[in-house]
Amino acid sequence: MEEKKYVAVPFALVGLFVTDRDVEESIRTDMTPEELEKLQELLARFLFKEGIKVAIYPSVVPPEQAGEAVKELEQLIFGEGEGGE
């Protein structure tokens, strides 16, 4: 049987949140691994077709830093020098 080849494809969700507090006071920092897994499952279920796995690292970054944040996630998952490049 032929081995399947998987490809990691970066994606971004663009949004904003509205708050009357400081940004740092608006973002949860206590997300559990179980909550992160559930969020990944929901994104995969509602955004992609069946069989697609999603890995995320929730972070709020300015738009000009988004590319760097995606690279950091790729390195975290695949290690240095890998990640589909």
Helices and strands as residue ranges (DSSP letters): H 23-26, H 33-47, G 63-65, H 66-78
